[in-house]
Amino acid sequence: MNGQIRNLFLVVLVLFGLLLVFTSRWTVLEDGDLRASAQNNRDVIRAQRVPRGRILAADGTVLARSVRTRSRGTNTTVYKRRYPKGAAYAGPVGVSDLQFGQSGLEKSQNAFLGGKAVKLATAVDRLIQGDQRGSTIRTTLEPKVQEAALAGLNGRAGSVVALEPETGKVLGMASVPGYDPNRMISEPGYRTTLKNSAELNRATQAAYVPGSTFKVLTAAAALDSGKYTPDTTVDGSTGQRFSGQPLANFNGEQFGQVTLTQALTQSINGAFGNIANDLGGRTLQEYMERFGFDAKPPLDYPAGQIRTSGIRRNDKLIPATSKYVDLARTGIGQDKLGATPLQMAMVVSAVANDGRLMKPHLTDRVVDPDGRVQEEVQPQLYKQSMKASSARQLQQMMGNVVDEGTGAQAQLGTDVRVGGKTGTAELGNIADGINNLWFIGFAPLEDPKVAVAVIVENSPGQGGQVAAPIAKSVIQAALAAGAGR
C-alpha cells in the first residue's frame, strides 16, 4: 500500500513539474510570441479600462485620442478610441479596437500609449495617484504634406511617402484607398464594404515593379564602382538583345552612344541594360542591400505590416546573382523586382543625403501624462549607401532629369531646383497603355530638405505626366511646412 501511495505521489510530482515547465514556457520564455500574436487582444481589452495616450501630428493636430464612455450592459467606465481625421492617417496611425485588434503606430507604440512603458518618476506618480494613464506619441507627420499627398492622388489607388533625408523623419505617408477607423470601430458591417485591399497600407505593404525609378540605384552602383562617370558613354540603341530577348527603349526611340547623364535624363533602357550587365549580379546585389533592399526597413511600425523589397521568384527573395534573374531588365527596374513606396523613398533620400541612408521613423517623441519627455527619437544612420562624391554627381544628374528630361512636370521654377526620376512600369499588355506610374525626387537640389516617392496604380499615361505633378505639390507642401528646420 505504501508503495502505491509513493508511486502516486511521484506521478503527481511529475505532472506538477510538467505543468510548471509549460506554464513558465508560455508566460515567461515565449511571452513575446504571445504578445505579438494577432489573436491576442489582451492589450486592447486592458486599453478599454485605461485612458490611452493621444497620437499627434508634428504640429500638435490630434490624430487619435480616447473618449470616456459607459459600457453597455455593465454600466462600467470604458475608453473608446476616436480618430478626428478619419481615413486621412489610417495608414500610419492604424487602429486600436477590441474587435479588430491593433495596427500601425497603435500597435508598435502600444507600450507607451497603454501606459506600460514608463520611467521611474512616472511609475512613482502612478503609485501615488493610483491610476494608469497612457503617454502621448508626437509623430513626425506634417498635416500639410499629408493633405497634399491625398489631394494629389485624388482618390486614385496608390501611395505617397515623404521623408526628411537628413533625419529620416516620415513627413507624409498616404495610402489610397483607405478606411475610416472610426467606422471600423462603430459600424459592425463597415469592414465588409471595403474593396481593393483598403486595409492594406500600400506605403509599407504593397510591392510594385519600380520601373525606371530603379535606374537611380543602377546609376549609383555604376558611379560608385569607379567604372563610370557622368560622362562615360554607353550604347543606348533600342532592340539590343539581353537574355535572348530584344529590349526596346520607350516608344522605340533610337539612340547611339550616350553619356550616363543622358541615359538617366532620357531614361534609356538599352543603356541601362548594358550598364547592369557590365556591373554584374554581385555588384547590383551589393548596392540593392546598401539601399535597404532584401531587409525590412527599420521603421517604428509593426513588422507584420512591412514588406521586404527585392527580387522574388515564387514569392521568395532571390539574389541578383541567381540564374533566374535577367540582369539587364532588373537594371531598368523590371523583371522580378518588387519595391514598396517606402523603399523607393529611402533610395532617393539616401542619394539626396550624400549617400547616407537614415533610419526612417514616424515617432518624434513620447511625452508622459505629466508632460515629461520619456523618449525623443534622434537621427540614426542606417546604411552608407554610396560615396558622398558619387551621390553629389547623381544629384546633378537627377537635376537634369527634371530640368530637361522626363521629369519636367516636377519643376518648381528657377528658385528651387528639383532632382528626380520618373518610372512607367508596364503591366500586362503593353498595347493597353495601363501602367503603374512612379516618380521619386528631392528638393532643393543644392540642399535637400525633402525626398518623395509617388506611385499611381493601373493608370494610363506616364510617370512624368501623372506622378511627377503629385510629387511637386508634396515637395512644395513640405518646404512650406519647414522641412529640415
C-alpha positions as CSV (number, residue, x, y, z in Angstrom):
1,M,0.0,0.0,0.0
2,N,2.8,2.4,0.9
3,G,4.4,1.6,-2.5
4,Q,1.2,2.6,-4.3
5,I,1.0,5.8,-2.4
6,R,4.6,6.6,-3.2
7,N,4.1,5.9,-6.9
8,L,1.0,8.1,-7.0
9,F,3.0,10.8,-5.3
10,L,5.7,10.5,-7.9
11,V,3.2,10.7,-10.7
12,V,1.6,13.8,-9.2
13,L,5.0,15.3,-8.7
14,V,6.0,14.7,-12.3
15,L,2.7,16.1,-13.6
16,F,3.1,19.2,-11.4
17,G,6.7,19.6,-12.8
18,L,5.4,19.4,-16.3
19,L,2.7,21.9,-15.5
20,L,5.3,24.3,-14.1
21,V,7.6,23.9,-17.1
22,F,4.8,24.6,-19.7
23,T,3.3,27.5,-17.8
24,S,6.8,29.0,-17.4
25,R,7.4,28.5,-21.1
26,W,4.2,30.3,-22.2
27,T,4.3,33.1,-19.5
28,V,8.0,33.8,-19.3
29,L,10.1,32.3,-22.1
30,E,7.7,32.8,-25.0
31,D,5.6,35.7,-23.7
32,G,6.9,37.8,-26.6
33,D,5.3,35.5,-29.2
34,L,2.0,35.6,-27.3
35,R,2.1,39.4,-27.1
36,A,2.7,39.6,-30.9
37,S,0.0,37.1,-31.8
38,A,-2.8,38.7,-33.9
39,Q,-5.2,36.7,-31.8
40,N,-4.1,38.2,-28.5
41,N,-6.4,41.1,-27.7
42,R,-5.4,41.3,-24.0
43,D,-3.7,44.7,-24.5
44,V,-6.8,46.0,-26.3
45,I,-9.1,44.7,-23.5
46,R,-6.9,46.4,-20.9
47,A,-6.9,49.6,-23.0
48,Q,-10.7,49.8,-22.6
49,R,-10.1,50.5,-18.9
50,V,-7.1,52.8,-19.3
51,P,-7.2,56.4,-20.8
52,R,-4.9,55.6,-23.8
53,G,-2.4,58.2,-24.8
54,R,-3.0,60.5,-27.8
55,I,-1.3,60.4,-31.1
56,L,-0.4,63.8,-32.5
57,A,0.9,65.2,-35.8
58,A,4.1,67.2,-35.8
59,D,2.1,70.4,-35.3
60,G,0.0,69.0,-32.5
61,T,-3.0,68.1,-34.5
62,V,-4.8,65.2,-32.7
63,L,-4.8,62.1,-34.8
64,A,-6.0,59.6,-32.1
65,R,-7.5,60.0,-28.7
66,S,-9.5,58.1,-26.1
67,V,-13.1,59.1,-25.1
68,R,-14.7,58.0,-21.8
69,T,-17.9,56.2,-22.3
70,R,-20.2,53.7,-20.4
71,S,-20.1,50.0,-21.3
72,R,-23.4,48.6,-22.5
73,G,-24.9,46.2,-20.0
74,T,-22.3,46.5,-17.2
75,N,-22.6,50.3,-16.9
76,T,-18.8,50.5,-16.2
77,T,-16.5,53.2,-17.4
78,V,-14.5,52.3,-20.6
79,Y,-12.4,54.2,-23.1
80,K,-13.1,54.1,-26.8
81,R,-10.6,55.2,-29.4
82,R,-11.5,58.1,-31.7
83,Y,-9.7,59.4,-34.9
84,P,-10.6,63.0,-35.6
85,K,-9.0,62.9,-39.1
86,G,-10.8,59.8,-40.1
87,A,-9.2,57.9,-43.0
88,A,-6.5,60.5,-43.7
89,Y,-4.0,59.0,-41.3
90,A,-5.3,55.4,-41.1
91,G,-2.2,54.0,-42.8
92,P,0.5,55.2,-40.4
93,V,-1.7,55.6,-37.2
94,G,-3.7,52.4,-37.6
95,V,-6.5,51.4,-35.2
96,S,-6.9,50.0,-31.7
97,D,-10.2,48.2,-31.0
98,L,-11.3,45.1,-29.2
99,Q,-12.9,43.5,-32.2
100,F,-10.2,44.3,-34.8
101,G,-7.1,44.4,-32.6
102,Q,-4.3,46.8,-33.3
103,S,-2.3,48.0,-36.3
104,G,0.0,50.9,-37.2
105,L,1.5,53.1,-34.5
106,E,-1.3,52.0,-32.3
107,K,0.4,48.6,-32.2
108,S,4.1,49.4,-32.5
109,Q,3.8,52.1,-29.7
110,N,1.3,50.2,-27.6
111,A,3.6,50.0,-24.5
112,F,3.8,53.8,-24.4
113,L,0.2,54.5,-25.4
114,G,-1.2,52.0,-22.9
115,G,0.9,53.4,-20.1
116,K,3.1,50.3,-19.5
117,A,6.5,51.6,-20.6
118,V,7.3,54.4,-18.1
119,K,10.3,55.9,-16.5
120,L,10.9,55.9,-12.7
121,A,9.3,59.3,-12.0
122,T,6.1,58.3,-13.8
123,A,6.0,55.0,-12.1
124,V,6.2,56.7,-8.7
125,D,3.5,59.1,-9.7
126,R,1.3,56.2,-10.6
127,L,1.8,54.6,-7.2
128,I,0.9,57.9,-5.5
129,Q,-2.1,58.6,-7.7
130,G,-3.3,55.0,-8.0
131,D,-4.1,55.2,-11.7
132,Q,-2.6,54.3,-15.1
133,R,-2.5,56.7,-18.0
134,G,-1.1,56.4,-21.4
135,S,1.7,58.6,-22.8
136,T,1.3,60.8,-25.9
137,I,3.1,60.0,-29.1
138,R,4.0,63.0,-31.2
139,T,4.7,61.9,-34.7
140,T,6.8,63.4,-37.5
141,L,3.8,63.6,-39.8
142,E,3.2,67.1,-41.3
143,P,-0.5,67.7,-42.0
144,K,0.3,70.0,-45.0
145,V,2.3,67.2,-46.6
146,Q,-0.3,64.5,-45.8
147,E,-3.1,66.7,-47.3
148,A,-1.1,67.4,-50.4
149,A,-0.4,63.7,-50.9
150,L,-4.1,62.8,-50.6
151,A,-5.2,65.7,-52.8
152,G,-2.6,64.7,-55.4
153,L,-3.8,61.1,-55.5
154,N,-7.4,62.4,-55.6
155,G,-9.0,59.0,-55.0
156,R,-6.7,57.1,-57.4
157,A,-5.2,53.9,-55.9
158,G,-1.6,54.5,-54.9
159,S,0.7,55.8,-52.3
160,V,3.0,58.7,-51.4
161,V,5.9,58.7,-48.9
162,A,7.8,61.8,-48.0
163,L,11.0,61.7,-45.9
164,E,13.4,64.3,-44.5
165,P,16.7,63.0,-45.9
166,E,18.9,64.3,-43.1
167,T,16.9,62.8,-40.2
168,G,14.8,60.0,-41.6
169,K,11.6,61.7,-40.4
170,V,8.5,60.5,-42.2
171,L,6.8,63.7,-43.2
172,G,3.9,62.1,-45.0
173,M,2.6,58.6,-45.6
174,A,-0.6,58.3,-47.7
175,S,-2.3,55.1,-49.0
176,V,-5.4,55.1,-51.2
177,P,-7.9,53.6,-51.0
178,G,-8.0,53.7,-47.2
179,Y,-10.5,53.1,-44.5
180,D,-12.1,55.2,-41.7
181,P,-11.0,53.7,-38.3
182,N,-14.0,55.4,-36.6
183,R,-16.4,53.5,-38.8
184,M,-14.3,50.3,-38.4
185,I,-15.0,50.6,-34.6
186,S,-18.6,51.8,-34.6
187,E,-20.2,50.1,-37.6
188,P,-20.1,46.2,-37.5
189,G,-20.7,45.8,-41.2
190,Y,-18.3,48.5,-42.4
191,R,-15.4,46.2,-42.9
192,T,-17.3,44.0,-45.4
193,T,-17.9,47.0,-47.6
194,L,-14.2,47.8,-48.1
195,K,-12.8,46.9,-51.5
196,N,-9.4,46.9,-53.3
197,S,-7.4,46.0,-50.2
198,A,-8.3,49.2,-48.4
199,E,-6.9,48.0,-45.1
200,L,-3.5,47.5,-46.7
201,N,-1.0,50.3,-46.1
202,R,0.3,50.5,-49.6
203,A,3.3,52.6,-48.4
204,T,4.8,49.7,-46.5
205,Q,3.0,46.6,-47.6
206,A,2.5,46.8,-51.4
207,A,5.4,45.8,-53.6
208,Y,5.3,47.3,-57.1
209,V,7.6,46.9,-60.0
210,P,9.6,50.1,-59.7
211,G,10.2,50.7,-63.4
212,S,12.7,53.3,-64.4
213,T,13.0,54.8,-60.9
214,F,15.3,51.8,-60.1
215,K,17.7,53.3,-62.7
216,V,18.8,55.6,-59.9
217,L,20.1,52.7,-57.9
218,T,21.8,51.2,-61.0
219,A,23.4,54.6,-61.7
220,A,24.5,54.8,-58.1
221,A,26.2,51.4,-58.4
222,A,27.8,52.4,-61.7
223,L,29.2,55.7,-60.3
224,D,30.4,54.2,-57.1
225,S,32.1,51.3,-58.8
226,G,34.7,53.7,-60.4
227,K,34.0,52.2,-63.8
228,Y,31.6,55.1,-64.8
229,T,31.5,58.9,-64.5
230,P,28.5,61.1,-65.5
231,D,30.3,61.5,-68.9
232,T,31.0,57.8,-69.6
233,T,29.4,56.7,-72.9
234,V,27.4,53.6,-73.4
235,D,25.3,52.1,-76.2
236,G,21.7,53.3,-75.9
237,S,20.3,51.8,-79.1
238,T,16.9,50.1,-79.0
239,G,16.3,46.5,-79.6
240,Q,19.6,45.2,-78.2
241,R,19.2,41.5,-77.1
242,F,19.6,40.6,-73.4
243,S,18.9,37.1,-72.2
244,G,17.9,36.3,-75.7
245,Q,15.2,38.9,-76.0
246,P,15.3,42.4,-77.5
247,L,15.0,45.3,-75.1
248,A,13.2,48.3,-76.5
249,N,13.5,51.9,-75.5
250,F,10.4,53.8,-74.7
251,N,8.4,54.3,-77.9
252,G,11.2,52.5,-79.7
253,E,13.4,55.7,-79.6
254,Q,16.8,55.1,-81.2
255,F,19.9,56.4,-79.5
256,G,23.5,55.7,-80.3
257,Q,26.4,56.3,-77.9
258,V,25.1,58.4,-74.9
259,T,26.6,59.5,-71.7
260,L,25.4,58.2,-68.4
261,T,23.8,61.5,-67.7
262,Q,21.9,61.4,-71.0
263,A,20.9,57.9,-70.3
264,L,19.3,58.9,-67.0
265,T,17.8,62.1,-68.3
266,Q,16.0,60.4,-71.2
267,S,15.5,57.1,-69.3
268,I,17.2,55.0,-72.0
269,N,16.6,51.3,-71.4
270,G,19.3,50.0,-73.8
271,A,22.0,52.0,-72.0
272,F,21.0,50.8,-68.5
273,G,20.6,47.2,-69.7
274,N,24.3,47.4,-70.8
275,I,25.3,49.0,-67.5
276,A,23.6,46.4,-65.4
277,N,25.2,43.5,-67.4
278,D,28.6,45.2,-67.2
279,L,28.3,45.7,-63.4
280,G,27.2,42.1,-62.8
281,G,24.9,40.4,-60.3
282,R,27.3,40.7,-57.3
283,T,27.6,44.4,-57.6
284,L,24.0,45.0,-58.3
285,Q,23.1,42.8,-55.3
286,E,25.5,44.7,-53.1
287,Y,24.1,48.1,-53.9
288,M,20.5,46.8,-53.5
289,E,21.4,45.8,-50.0
290,R,23.2,49.1,-49.4
291,F,20.0,51.0,-50.2
292,G,17.8,48.7,-48.0
293,F,16.5,46.0,-50.3
294,D,16.3,42.4,-49.0
295,A,15.6,43.6,-45.5
296,K,12.6,45.1,-43.8
297,P,13.0,48.8,-43.3
298,P,13.8,49.7,-39.7
299,L,10.6,51.7,-39.3
300,D,8.9,52.0,-35.9
301,Y,5.9,50.2,-37.3
302,P,4.6,46.6,-36.9
303,A,6.9,44.1,-38.6
304,G,3.9,42.3,-39.9
305,Q,2.8,45.4,-41.8
306,I,6.2,45.9,-43.6
307,R,7.1,44.0,-46.8
308,T,10.7,43.4,-47.8
309,S,11.6,44.8,-51.2
310,G,13.7,42.8,-53.6
311,I,13.8,40.3,-56.5
312,R,11.3,37.5,-56.0
313,R,10.6,34.1,-57.6
314,N,7.7,32.1,-56.4
315,D,7.2,34.8,-53.7
316,K,10.7,34.1,-52.3
317,L,13.5,36.6,-52.3
318,I,16.4,35.6,-54.6
319,P,19.7,37.5,-55.2
320,A,20.7,39.3,-58.3
321,T,23.3,36.6,-58.8
322,S,20.6,34.0,-59.4
323,K,20.4,32.2,-62.7
324,Y,16.7,33.1,-62.8
325,V,17.5,36.9,-62.9
326,D,17.6,38.9,-66.1
327,L,20.2,41.4,-65.1
328,A,19.5,43.9,-67.9
329,R,15.8,44.1,-67.2
330,T,16.4,44.2,-63.4
331,G,18.8,47.1,-64.0
332,I,15.9,49.1,-65.6
333,G,13.5,48.2,-62.8
334,Q,11.5,45.4,-64.4
335,D,11.8,41.6,-64.5
336,K,11.1,40.1,-60.9
337,L,11.7,43.3,-58.9
338,G,9.2,44.5,-56.3
339,A,9.6,47.6,-54.2
340,T,7.4,49.4,-51.7
341,P,6.9,53.2,-51.9
342,L,8.7,53.4,-48.6
343,Q,11.7,51.6,-50.0
344,M,11.9,53.9,-53.1
345,A,11.6,56.9,-50.8
346,M,14.6,55.5,-48.9
347,V,16.6,55.2,-52.1
348,V,16.1,58.8,-53.2
349,S,16.5,60.0,-49.6
350,A,20.0,58.4,-49.5
351,V,21.0,60.0,-52.7
352,A,19.8,63.4,-51.5
353,N,21.7,63.0,-48.2
354,D,25.1,62.4,-49.9
355,G,24.8,58.7,-49.7
356,R,23.8,58.4,-46.1
357,L,20.6,56.5,-45.6
358,M,19.0,57.4,-42.2
359,K,16.6,55.1,-40.3
360,P,13.1,56.2,-41.2
361,H,10.8,56.9,-38.2
362,L,7.3,58.0,-37.6
363,T,7.7,58.8,-33.9
364,D,9.3,62.1,-32.9
365,R,8.9,61.9,-29.1
366,V,7.0,60.3,-26.3
367,V,5.6,62.5,-23.6
368,D,4.1,61.2,-20.3
369,P,0.8,62.4,-18.9
370,D,2.7,64.9,-16.7
371,G,4.5,66.5,-19.6
372,R,7.8,64.8,-19.2
373,V,9.6,63.6,-22.3
374,Q,10.2,59.9,-21.9
375,E,11.8,59.3,-25.3
376,E,13.0,61.5,-28.1
377,V,14.0,59.9,-31.4
378,Q,17.4,61.0,-32.7
379,P,18.5,60.7,-36.3
380,Q,20.4,57.5,-36.8
381,L,22.4,56.3,-39.7
382,Y,21.1,53.0,-41.2
383,K,23.5,52.5,-44.1
384,Q,26.1,54.3,-46.1
385,S,24.6,53.5,-49.4
386,M,27.2,55.2,-51.7
387,K,30.1,57.5,-51.6
388,A,29.3,61.2,-50.9
389,S,31.2,62.2,-54.1
390,S,29.2,59.7,-56.2
391,A,25.9,60.9,-54.6
392,R,26.6,64.5,-55.5
393,Q,27.2,63.5,-59.1
394,L,24.0,61.6,-59.1
395,Q,22.1,64.5,-57.6
396,Q,23.1,66.7,-60.5
397,M,22.2,64.0,-63.0
398,M,18.7,63.8,-61.4
399,G,18.5,67.6,-61.6
400,N,18.9,67.2,-65.4
401,V,16.0,64.7,-65.4
402,V,13.7,67.4,-64.1
403,D,15.3,70.4,-65.8
404,E,15.3,68.9,-69.3
405,G,14.2,65.3,-69.3
406,T,11.2,63.1,-68.4
407,G,10.6,64.7,-65.0
408,A,9.9,68.3,-66.3
409,Q,6.4,68.4,-64.7
410,A,8.1,68.3,-61.2
411,Q,9.8,71.7,-61.8
412,L,9.3,74.3,-59.1
413,G,10.7,77.2,-61.0
414,T,14.1,78.9,-61.1
415,D,14.3,79.5,-57.4
416,V,14.1,75.9,-56.3
417,R,15.6,73.1,-58.4
418,V,14.3,69.6,-58.1
419,G,16.1,66.3,-58.7
420,G,14.1,63.3,-59.7
421,K,13.4,60.2,-61.8
422,T,10.3,59.0,-63.5
423,G,9.1,55.5,-63.9
424,T,6.4,53.8,-66.0
425,A,6.2,50.2,-65.0
426,E,4.4,48.2,-67.7
427,L,1.5,45.9,-66.7
428,G,0.3,43.0,-68.8
429,N,-0.4,44.0,-72.4
430,I,1.7,47.0,-73.4
431,A,-0.8,48.0,-76.0
432,D,-3.4,48.7,-73.3
433,G,-1.3,51.6,-72.1
434,I,-2.2,50.9,-68.4
435,N,0.8,51.1,-66.2
436,N,2.0,51.8,-62.6
437,L,3.3,55.3,-62.7
438,W,6.2,56.4,-60.5
439,F,8.2,59.5,-59.6
440,I,10.9,59.8,-57.0
441,G,12.6,63.1,-56.3
442,F,14.0,65.6,-53.8
443,A,14.4,69.3,-53.3
444,P,16.1,71.8,-53.1
445,L,18.8,70.3,-55.3
446,E,21.6,72.2,-53.6
447,D,20.4,71.5,-50.0
448,P,17.8,68.7,-50.0
449,K,15.1,69.0,-47.3
450,V,12.5,66.5,-48.6
451,A,12.6,63.3,-50.6
452,V,9.4,61.9,-52.1
453,A,8.2,58.6,-53.7
454,V,4.9,58.6,-55.6
455,I,3.1,55.6,-57.2
456,V,-0.3,55.7,-59.0
457,E,-1.7,52.3,-59.8
458,N,-3.2,51.0,-63.0
459,S,-3.3,54.3,-64.8
460,P,-2.9,55.4,-68.4
461,G,-0.1,57.8,-69.2
462,Q,3.5,58.0,-68.0
463,G,5.2,58.7,-64.6
464,G,6.3,62.1,-65.7
465,Q,2.8,63.1,-66.6
466,V,0.9,61.7,-63.7
467,A,3.1,61.1,-60.7
468,A,5.6,64.0,-61.1
469,P,2.9,66.7,-60.5
470,I,1.8,64.9,-57.3
471,A,5.4,64.9,-56.1
472,K,5.7,68.6,-57.0
473,S,2.8,69.5,-54.8
474,V,4.0,67.3,-51.9
475,I,7.5,68.9,-52.1
476,Q,6.0,72.4,-52.1
477,A,3.9,71.5,-49.0
478,A,7.0,70.0,-47.2
479,L,9.1,73.1,-47.9
480,A,6.2,75.4,-46.8
481,A,5.9,73.3,-43.6
482,G,9.5,73.9,-42.8
483,A,11.0,70.5,-43.6
484,G,14.6,70.4,-42.4
485,R,14.1,73.2,-39.8
